[in-house]
Amino acid sequence: KQWYQRRVRGETNAFTADEMTGYYFSSRILFRRITDVFAQFFISPLLHKGAIAREISAVESEWQKDVNLDGWAFWGLLRSLSSPNHPFSRFSTGSISTLN
């Protein structure tokens, strides 16, 4: 779908937070058509092996970029102090080692 995204001069991205994953897109033209194309991602997702490998690589890249930031250390400390029975205590990001 990236070729279509470029064709309609749009962009997409996603993020995962503690309790949700957000997907978004923008398009400067053909809003109704691009909305349908975007919705197909959820209706009929394509999970090609190469795409999965690229996503794992992207997760690893983000992990490597953020692992030494003070904010991440702070959240790690808060998680370690929380009840092990609460979902907040769980590891909140991924890396190649956690995804394989």
DARA-V519904 format. One record per residue. RES is the residue in one letter. SS is DSSP state (h for helix, s for strand, l for the rest). PHI is phi in whole degrees, -180 to 180 (* if undefined). Layout:
RES:SS:PHI
RES:SS:PHI
//
This chain:
K:l:*
Q:h:-63
W:h:-62
Y:h:-69
Q:h:-58
R:h:-66
R:h:-62
V:l:-96
R:l:54
G:l:-123
E:s:-149
T:s:-136
N:s:-166
A:s:-150
F:s:-149
T:s:-119
A:l:-111
D:l:-57
E:l:-120
M:l:-162
T:s:-119
G:s:-109
Y:s:-118
Y:s:-145
F:s:-150
S:s:-139
S:l:-150
R:l:-88
I:l:-140
L:l:52
F:h:-57
R:h:-63
R:h:-67
I:h:-69
T:h:-63
D:h:-64
V:h:-61
F:h:-64
A:h:-63
Q:h:-62
F:h:-59
F:h:-90
I:h:-73
S:l:-143
P:l:-68
L:l:-103
L:l:-113
H:l:-78
K:h:-55
G:h:-63
A:h:-68
I:h:-64
A:h:-62
R:h:-65
E:h:-66
I:h:-61
S:h:-64
A:h:-66
V:h:-63
E:h:-61
S:h:-62
E:h:-65
W:h:-61
Q:h:-62
K:h:-68
D:h:-102
V:l:-58
N:l:-99
L:l:-76
D:h:-57
G:h:-59
W:h:-67
A:h:-64
F:h:-61
W:h:-64
G:h:-62
L:h:-64
L:h:-59
R:h:-63
S:h:-67
L:h:-90
S:l:-83
S:l:-62
P:l:-63
N:l:-85
H:l:-95
P:h:-56
F:h:-61
S:h:-74
R:l:-76
F:l:-57
S:l:-106
T:l:-130
G:l:-119
S:l:-148
I:h:-58
S:h:-68
T:h:-81
L:h:-92
N:l:-92
//
